[in-house]
Amino acid sequence: MRVLKFGGTSLANAQRFNQVADIVINNQQQSQIALVLSAPAGVTNNLVAVVEKTSNGLSADSHLFDIQRIFSELIKGLKSTYSELADDLLKTFFERELAHLTDLLEGVRLLSQCPPSIEAQILSKGELLSIACMKQLLIAKGHNVEVIKPQQKLMSKKGGYLEAHIDIEASRALFAKEGLIKNVIYLMPGFTAGNAKGETLVLGRNGSDYSAAVLAACLNAKCCEIWTDVDGVYSCDPRLVKDAKLLDSLSYAEAMELSYFGAKVLHPKTIAPIAQYHIPCLIKNTHNPQAPGTLIGAQQSNEELQVKGISDLKNLTMISISGAGMKGIVGMAGRIFSTVSRAGVSIILITQSSSEYSLSFCISSPDCDKTVDALQEEFSLEFENNLLEPIELVKERAIISLVGDGMEKAKGIAARFLTALTGASINITAIAQGSSERSISVVVSEKKAQEAVIACHQKFFASVQYIDMFLIGCGGVGGALVDQVHRQQARLAERNIQIRVCGVANSRVMLMDAKGIELDNWRDLLKDATHPLSLSKMQALVNDSHIINPVIVDCTSNDAIAARYVDFLGAGFHVVTANKKANTSSMDYYRQLRLTALMKRRKFLYDTNVGAGLPVIENMQNLFNAGDQLLKFNGILSGSLSFIFGKLDEGKSFSEVTTEARNMGFTEPDPRDDLSGTDVARKLLILAREAGMDISLEDVEIEQALPPGFDDTGTPDEFMARLPEADAYFKALQEKANEKNQVLRYIGSIVDGKCKCSIQAVDADDPMNKVKDGENALAFYSQYYQPIPLVLRGYGAGTEVTAAGIFADVLRTLNWKQEF
């Protein structure tokens, strides 16, 4: 014997009724079947609404009409498929039950309330009508059917009319009095039970699953199958995490823990009977019957997963009782829990301080008022004498739980759990772990529950890690970055990484899409965008879409954008920037950036501030974190000045090579921006600050890459027209350098704690001597690297190189370890 249970979504219409009937018939060929059915989707909700509205003197006609429509369409649909269907019998049965329902509701209307015994009769109508339809459908298909009346077979031992619990031993005895008839399909309405008087009771939430489990225990079934609309039990809610893992199997204990803390597939009441009688339970998909499903059994599964599932339970309130009257007083916890129990409230999670000064527990939020009233009454003397502080309520909480039998022997699970939550900027209100060590739970804000599940799933399963990028500035470098991300998606997917470009903004407008902008034609989409750049809108998108790893990328040189980095970090974004303005601003702002990043557990990454794509900043940080100290630095930090001074070696004039560099796009449109030395000074300042120097831009000595006193006024074209006047000066410098076998380079240096940018003549053995054609070179002389310096050399300019450096920083946001 096998017990099969089908839920409301599996019985939503005639087509699905037929699908269920076919599954039952196919299974009947392997072993005898007992079938438990819920009401069709929507029927029970309408019945609940009927009771509520009628009790309040309101019309429930619309809900009654919906119920009538659902069953009329169902009967009509079944008849159209099977002409042999006894639809007259079904219509008569339905009309009789509808008339009985109307009579019950009339009594409710007169009383202005619905007694629980009457409510149970009303709420169970849907399952009764489901069974009637399935019975006639199976008969029309040529099968013998017997209906089990749960009011006569499933006896309650407690729980009242609306939350009944079955006395399984008594029910087994009733079934044992009658043997099973071979070649018969047994049908039983779910959600329904009876008492010694033969009255109708209902079993509460997930009652039909519970019915099936109890029936399996009563019939000594080989298996209990719960057929639903998903392929089985997942590692977490697949509606929250797209790549949630389908679990092959679970132990009873794992299933109990998951269901207790909010997993929707099964309720704890369902698992208890099958676990007690060691009956395997199989979760199957009605719409995909060939899928293997998830098997719940007595043995631990063979899957090599320390953590099997992540569940979330919402709409909770945490109640805390504290005060001097708690410490060392025997029986205080017992009084608290007994009081809550007498109020009819279930406690979901408990945690207590080691000092015994306070005790906290979570309950369902709808039970909050009666719980507080009961506690106020029980401890009235303690409150009056200030032995207890006022009861503290923290509302809108959720419990996130890790569950797995393998957790008991695994090390570091709790640390990884808390690290995942911290990395997603989720504050933890309370922590509790079961004595079996197969579960650990934390209490968090309900608003953060989905982000918590996503973050933990990424931490514990072979899950895709998402980076959600918001780009500000989509010119040369920014545009190249988006194109590189687009080209690399397949390669990143092999490493379980996906970058979604959720926002792109230029100086005028912003384009956003939480699912990721279509990168094939992002430039055209941006042209049609109308919304201006707005941090609040980006933040709203992140919150509404439960994005856990948002990254703002700044590819501008805008002062106003750089001034908002603290706001970005404070709002939960990582910040990746090629913009040097923030790191060369005041020391107060410099420190504030790093403090905010630390406090918010966000990354502030800027490797492209110096050397474009060269890994300069990261290498410096690694060296200094390892205890090294900078003694001296020399570097060619400007690609344009590298090109210009490198060409002077070839005998070309200064004005000639500057014009050439401008035409090739090596310089800014106004070459004075490069020749002023300010850009080099900013880069040098950043390096100095990384080395621990407390200085500002005003402290950097800057010599222009122009003759002393040279007139650099006027428009860019006017300046370029005067530039040949500088040729003689540079020719003289070059000839003097040649006499000593030296070359001219524009170098930023740090010597004896002082920073200077200037034209220098360097010897043939100097690391800067051969650097030209747009290359950058940085020579670090430190305690670890002397007398031979650490030299980083390569192209320090160009959109593709700079974009690649930014791309590398974006990927580093996946590493939760904060770096400074």
N, C-alpha and C positions, 0 to 999 in steps of 0.2 A: 504493500500500500504506500502511495505517495500522496502528499497533500500539496495542492497547487492553489496559490492565492493570487488573485488579480485585482489591481487597484482601479480607481475611478478613471484615470486617463486611458487605461487599457480597455475601458468599456464605454467610451465617450459617444459612440454611434453604432449603427448597424454593421458597418464594415469592420470595426474593431471587435464587436461581439462575435462576428464570423471568424475573425483571426484567432480569438481566444478559443472558440469551439474547435477549430482545426488543431491548435496546439494540444488541447485536452485529448482529442481523439487520437492523435499521433502518439501521445504518451501512454494512452490506454493500451496500446499494443505491447508495451513493455511491462507494465504493471497496473494494478487497479488504481483508480484515481478518486480522490475526494477533492472537490472543488469549492473554494471559499471565494465569495465575490463581495466587493465593495459596491456602493451605489455609483451610477454613472457620474462622470465629472460634472460638478456644479449642483447636483441634486441636494447633497447634505448641506452645502452652504445656503441654498435657498430655504431648506427646512429650518435651519438655525435662524435665518432672518424672519421667517414666518412666525416662529415662537416669540422672538423679540418684539416684533412690531405689534402682533396681536395682544401681547401682554401689556403694551403701552397704549392700547386703544387706537392704533393706527391700522390702516388698510394693508393687507398682505396680498392683495389680488395679483399684483405683478409677479410676485414670487411663485404663487400657485400656478399662474399661467405659464411661467418658465418650466416648472416641473411637468405640467401637462404637455407642453410642447416637446420636451425632451423625450418623454415616453411615447407620445404619439408618433413622432418622427422615427423613433427606434422600432416600434412595432411595424410601421409602414415599410421601413427599409428592410427589415427581416422578411416580411411577406413578399416583397418584390424579388428577393433572392430565392426564397423557398416557398413555392405555392402551396406545399403541404402544411405550412405552419398554421397552427390553430390560432389565428389572430383573434377570432371571436372570443375564445376563452380568455385570451390576454386582455382584450378590451373590457370584457365583463369584470375580470379580476381587478383591473386598474380602476374602473369606475367604482367598484365596491370599496377599494382602499381609499380612493379620493373622497368618497362620501363619508367614510369613517374619519378621515383626516379633518374634513369640514366639521363634523360633529364635535371632535375633540377641540378644535379651535373655537367653536362657539362657546364651549365651556370656559376656555381660557379667556375669551372676551368678556364673559359675564363676571368672572372672578377678578379680572384685571391682573392676573398672575398665572403662571403655569406651574403646577405642582411637578416635582421631579418625576413622579411615576407617569404622568401624562407626557411630559417632555421626552422621556425615553421612548414611549410608543411612537411619538411623532418623528423623532430623529432616526428611528430604525426603519422607516417606511422605504427609503431608497434601496437598501440592501434586499428587502423583501421583494420589491418589484424587479430588481436585477435577477434574482434567482428565478422568478416566474418566467421572465423572458428567455433565460438560458435553458431552462427546463424544456420549454416548447421548441427551442431551436435544436437542441440535441435530439429530442424525439423526432423532429422533422428530418434529421440526418440519420435516423434509424437506430438510435441507441436507447438502452434502458436507463432510466434515471430514478433515483430515490432522493427525497429531500430530507435533510436532518433539521429538526426544529431546535435551535439552540436554547429556547426557553425551557425545553424539556430535558436537555442533555448537558448543557454547560451551566453548572450550579455555582452561584456566587457565594463567597464566604465573607466579603467585606467590600466597602467602597460605595455603598448606596446605589441609587438608580442610574447615576450618570458617569460614575468612575468605578465600575464593578471590577473586582478581582475574582478569578475563577478558583474554586476548590478543585484542583486537578485530580486528587485521589477520589473524591466523591464522584466527579464526572467520569473518571475511568471506570468506576464501578457500574455506573449507569450504562455505559457503552458495552461493558463486558456481559451484561444480561442478554444482549441480542447479538447474534453473530452477523457477520457481513455476508451479503448476497453477492455471489460471483457474477462477473460480467455486467456489473451495474456501476454507473458513474454516480457517485454521491455528491449532492449539492448542499451547501450550507451558507446562509447569509452571514456575512462578517459583522463585526461591531456589536453583536447582540448576544445576550445571555439571559438566564432566568434565575429566579430564587425558589425557595421551597413552596411559595404560593403559586408558582407558575407565571408570575408577572414578568413583563419584559424589562430588561435592563440593558444599558449600553456600556461599552468598555472604554470610552474616552478616546483621547488622541491616539492615532494609529491602531484603533481597536480591531480592524480587520486583520492586520498582521498578527496581533495577539491571539485572535480567534483561530487563525491557521496554526499557530504554534501550539496552542492548547489542544486543538483537534488532532494534530500529529502525535502529541503525547498520549491522548486518549485511545488512538487507534494503533499505537505502537508502530507508527509509520517508519519506513526506511529513510525517508527524506522529506523535508518541508521546503517547498519552493515558493519564493516570493517573486512574483513577476511584476515588473514595474516598467518605467519608460527610460531607464538607463541600463548600460551593459553590466553593471555590478556596483561594487563599492570602490570608490576612488580614494586616492591619497588625500584629497581634499575636494571641496565642492567644485566640479568642473565648470560651473557657471562663473566662478571667481578666477580660476586658473585654467587657461585653455589646454595646457599640456599636463593636467593632472594625470597621475598614473593609475590605471586600472589594476586593482589588486587581484591576484589569482586566488588568494585564500586569506582567512583570518581565523585566529583562535576565538573561542567564545569570549574569553576575557578581553581580548582586543576589541571585538565587536561591541561588548558591553560598555567599555570605556568610551569608544567613539560615539556610540548612540547616546550615552548619558550626557556627553558634552556637545551635543548639537548635530551630529551627523544625521541626515534626513532619511537615509535608506531604511533604517530599522530603529525601533524604540526599545529601551531597556526591558520593558515588560515582555516584548516578543522573545528576547533571547533567553530569559530565565527558564521557561518550560523546555525549550529544546536542549539547553545546557544540562538541565536536571536529568533528562532522560537520554542524553548523549545522542540526539538526533541531528544529523547533518542538515544544514540549511543552505540552500543555493539561491543566490540572487540572480535573476535572469531578466532579459529585456524582451518584452512582448513584441516589439517592432524589429527585433533582431534575434530571433529564437535560436539561430545557429551559433551565436556567440557563447563562449564557455561560461561566462558569468563569474561570480565570486563565491567560493565555497567557505562556509563558516563551520568549523568543527572543533573537536576536542584537542587536537594536536596543533602545536605550533607549526606554521607553514615553513616551507623550504626556501622561501624567498630571502635573499641576503639583504634584508632591510632592517636596520636597527629601529628606525621609525617607520611605522606603517601608515599612519594617517595624521592629518592636522584638522581639527574640528574647531568650529566657532559657535558659541552660544551667546545670543544677544538679548537685549531688553532686560538687563539685570540692574539691580541696585546693590551696592555694598554698604552694609550697616556696620558701624564700629562702635563698640562700647568700651570706654576706658575710664580710668580713675584710680585713686589710691585704694578704693574699696575692692578692686580686683586682685591686687597683689597679695599672694599668700593666703587668700580666703578659700577654704575648701568648699567645693560644690558650686562655685559661681558659674562655671561653664555649663554644668549640668542644669542649673536653674534657667540659664539663657536658652539652652536648646529645648528644654522641656516646655518652656513658655511658648517658643515659636511653634513647637509641635502641636500644642493644644490649640493654637490659632489656626491649625490646618495648613501650615506653610512648610514647604520642602526647602531645606537648606542645600545649596548646590556646591558650595566651596567654603572651607574654613581656614583661617590663618590666625596665628597668635604670636605676639611678641615674646621673645625669650624672657623678658622681665616680668611677664604676666600682667603688665600694666594695661594692655589693651587686647581685645579680641575682635576680629572682623569676620564677617561671613556674607556670602552673596545669596540673594533670593531673586525670584522673578519680580520685575518691577510692579506688575499689577497687585502683588501681595504686600506692597510696602506699607500702606497705611495701617492695615490691620495688624501687621507685625509690630510697628512702632507703638500702636495703642496698647497691645498686649504687654510689651516690654515696659512701657511707662507705668502701667498698672502694677506689674509684678515687682518693680524696683522703685516704687514711689518713695519709700522711706530713704533709700540710698540717694536718690536724686535730691530730696528735700534737705538732706544733711551733707550735701556736696561730697559724698563718698564716690559718686559717679559723675562724670562730666556729661553734658547734654549729648544725646545720641547723634552721631555724625552720619549723614547720608551722602553717598557719592553715587549719583544717578547716571544713566546712560552709559553703563559699563558693558563689557563683553568679556567672555572667557575664551582664551585661545589655548588649546590643549594639543600636546604631542602624545601619541599613543603608539606603543609597540612592545611586544614581548622581549625583543632584542635589546631594549634600553637597559634592562636590568644588569647585563654584563658589559655594556658598552661604557667607555669613558668619554667624558667631555660633552655629553649630549646637552646638559643644562647650559654649559658655557656657550655652545654653538647656538642654542635656542635664544639666549639672551643677547648674544652678539648680533644675530639676525635682526632682532627687534630694535636694538640700539642703532644699528646701521641704518635702519629705515626711519630713525627719529621718532620712535614710538615709546612713550613713557609707560612704565609698568607700575600699576597701583598695588598689586599684591601677587605673591607667588605661593603655590602649593604643589606638593608632590605626594602621590599615593605611596602607601607603605610597600606596595608590591614593586615599586619603581618602574612599572610599565606605563606610567603616565606622569606628565608634569604640566601644570596649568599656570597661566598668568592672567591677571585681570588688567584690561586696557580700556581706553576710551572706545565706546561703540563706533564712533566715527572713524577710528583707525583699524577696526577689525579686519576689513578686507585687505588693507595694506599689510597688516601683520601676517595674514594667511599667505599672501603672495611672497612676502620676504622669507618666511620660514620654509615655504615649499622650494624656493630657489636654493636655500641653504642645505636642505636635507635630501633632495631628489635630483636626479640628472635632468634638471629643468633648464629651460631657456632663460638666460639672464638678459633682461631688457635694459637698454639705455635710451631714455627719452630725451632727445636733444632739441633745444630751442636756440636757434641761431640768430644773433643780432649782427647785421652787417653781412650782406651777401654779394659784395663786389668780387674782386679778383680772388683773394684768399678764401673768403666765405663760400663763393660759388664753387671753387675748386674742392673745398672740403665736402660739400654736399655731393658733388659728382664722385669723389673718392668713396664716400660712404655707400653710394648707390652701387658702384662697381664691386665693392668688397662684401656685399651682403651674403653671397653664396659662401665665400671663404669663412666669414664670421659664423654662419650657420653651422658649419662643420665643428666649430668650437662651442656650440650652444649659446651663441651671443647674437642678439638682434638689436640693431640701432634703429629706433623709430625717430624720424625727424618730425617732431610734433609742432614745431613752430619755426617760421622763417620771417625775419623782419628786416626792412631797409630803413632809410631815414624817413620814409613817408608812411608805409603801411606794414601790417603784420598779417601773416597767413598761419592759421592753426588748425590742427586736426588731431584729436586724441589717439586715433588709430594709426597715425602716421600719414604724412603728406605723400601723394603719389610722386615719386622722384623722376619718373620718365619725362614729366613736363612741368616741373615745379616752377620754372621761370615764368611760363605762361599763366599758371595759377596765381602767382604773386602779382602779376600785372592786373589781374581782375580783383585783387583783395581791396577792401575798403576800410578795415579797422586799423587805427593807429596803434603803435607799440604801447602795451599796457602790462605792467607787472601784475596788477590785480587780476587781469583776465587770464594771464598765464597761470597764476596761483589757483584761480577758480577751476581752470581746466585740470590742473594736477590733482586738486582735491576731489573733484567730481569723478574723475577717471581712476582714482586710487593709484596714481603713479608713484612708485617708491624710489626711483632713481632718476629724478629730473636733472638735466644739466643745461645750464645757460652757457653758450659759447659766444664770446665777444670778439668779433673780427673787425672792430672799428678802431679808430684812434680818438674816440670821442671822450672828452673829459666828463661830460654829464653821465654817460653810461658807466664809466669807471667809478664815479662817485656813488653809484647805487649798488656796488658789489656787496656791501654789508647787508643791505635790504634783501638782495637775492639770496645770500647765504642764510639770513634769518628766516626767510620764507621757505627754506628747505631745499634749495637748489644747490647742486655743485656749481662751481664757476670755473670755466676754462677760458683763458684769455690770451690773445696775442697783443692786447693793448697794454702799453707800458705805463700808462698814466697813473693807475692805482698804486703800483709798486714804487713810483717815484714821487708820490704825493707826500704829505707830512708824515712824520714818524708816528704821530698819534693814530692817523688813519691806517698806516701800515700795520701797527700792532692790533688795532681794532679788527682788521680783516682776519688776522690769524686767530685771535681770541674767539671771534664769532664762528669761524670754521670749526674750531675745536669744540666749542660748546654745543654747536648744532650737529656735530659729527658729519660735516660736509667737507668736500675737497675744494681747495683753492689751488689751481694748477696753472702754471704760466711758463712752461719750459721754452716756449717760442718768444718770450720777451727778450732773450739774448741768444743769438746764433741761429734763429729761425728753426730749422729742423734738427740742429745739432743737440744732443742730449746734455746740455750744459748745466741747467739748474738741478736736475735730478742727480747728476754725478757729484756736483758740489755738496748737495744735501747729504748724500750717502757718505762722502768723505768726512764731512764735519760731524755727522752723527757717530762716525766711527772714531772720533777723537782727534782728527787731523786739524791743523791750524794753518791758515794762509799766511805766508811770509811776504810774497811778492806776486804781482800779476802783470802780464803784458798781453795785449790782445788787439787784433784787427777785428773790429766789431761792426763794420759797415761794409756791406757788399758793394755799394756804389763807390765808396772811397777806395776799397780794395781794387776795383776795376781801374779807377782813374790813376792811382799812383803806380799800379802795376804797368800801365801803358807808358808811363814816363820812362820806365826802364828801356823801352824800345826807341827812345829818342823823339817821341811825339811831344808836341807842345801841350801845355796845360789846358788852354782854351779848346784845342782840337779834341782832346780825349774827353773833356767834360761835355762838349757838344755831342760827341759820339755816344757817351753814356746816357745822355738825356734822350737822344733819338731812339736808343735801344730800350728805353724804359727802365734802365738801371737806377736812375735817380728819380726823385719826386718831380712832378711837373715844374716846380720851381727848384732848381738845383741848390739854391741857397739853404733849403731845409737840410740838405746833406752836408754842404760845405761849412755850415755854421758849427758843426761838431756837437750840436745839442742832442741829436739822436744817440750818438756814441756816448755822450755824457750820461744819458738816462740809463743806457745799458750798463755802463760802468758803475753807476750808483746802485743798480739792482744787485750786481755781483758783490759790491762792497757790503751792502746790507745783509746779503746771504752769508757773508763771512763774519757777520756780527758787528759791523761798524755802525755806529749811531750817527749818521750824517744825512744831510739834505742836498738837493741839487745845487744850492748856492755854495756848498762846500767843495764842489768839483771845479777845478781850474780848467777852463776851456780856451784853447787856442783855435781860432778858425783855420780851416784849410784854405786860407787866402793870405796874400801878403799883408803885413801889418798896415792898418790905416786904409785898406782898400775900400773904395766907395761901393757899397753893396745896396744902395738905395734904388728906387724906381721899380718899374715892372720887371717881370722875369725876362722879357725880351730885351729891355734896356740894359739889364744887368749882363745878359749874355753878350750883348754888343760891346760892352766895356771889358769883357773878360780877357781879350788878348793883351791888355795892359799888364796882366799878371804873369805873362809868359816869361818875361826876362827874369823875374824873381825866382821862379821855379827852375828855370834853366841854370841859374847860378847855384841854387841848392843842389841840383842834380850833378853838376860838374864837380862841386866840392865833395859830394858823396862818392863819386866815381874815383876820385883821386885816392880814396881810402878803401876802394873795393866794397863800397856800401851802396845801399839802395834806400830810397825814401818810402816811408810808410806812415799812414795816419794811425796812431796807436793810442789806446787807452791803457793807462798803467795805474797800479796801486803799489806804492812804495812807502814804507815807514808810516802807514796809516793815512797817506794823502793820495787823493785821486786827481789824475791829470789826463787831459786829452790833447794831443799835440802831434805835429809832424816830427818824425824822428828818422835819423839815418841809422840803419841797422847793419851789422856785420854779416859776413857770408855764413857764419855758423849760427846765427840767431834764428830761432824757430819762425820768425816773421819774414825772413828774407825771401823765401820762395813763394810767399802767399800773394796771389794776384788773380785776375780774371773773375772777380766777384766772390772769391773764397773768403771765409772767416777763419781765424785761427786764434786759439786762446791757450796761453801758457801759464799754468798754475805752479808756482814754486811754494811748496809747503813743507811741513816737518817730515812728511812721508815721501815727498817728491822733491829731492834736491841732491846734488846740484842739477840733475837732469829733471826738467819739469814734466808734469803731465800735460800733454798737448792734445787738444781737440781741434780738428781741422776739417773743413768741408764747406760746401756752399751754404752761405748764410743769408741768401736772399732768393726770391723767386716764389711765385704763388704756390706751385705744386709742393715744393720743399716745406714751406711754412705750413701749408694745409696738412701735410703729412705729420708734422710735429704736433699740431693741434689734435689731429686724429688720434695720435698716440696718447695724448693727455686725456682725451675723452674716454678711451678704453681703460685708463688707469682709475677711473671713478668706480670700476667694479671691485677694486680692492678696498675693503673697508678700513684698512689700517691707515689712520691719519698720519700724514707726513709733514714735518716742518723742518 
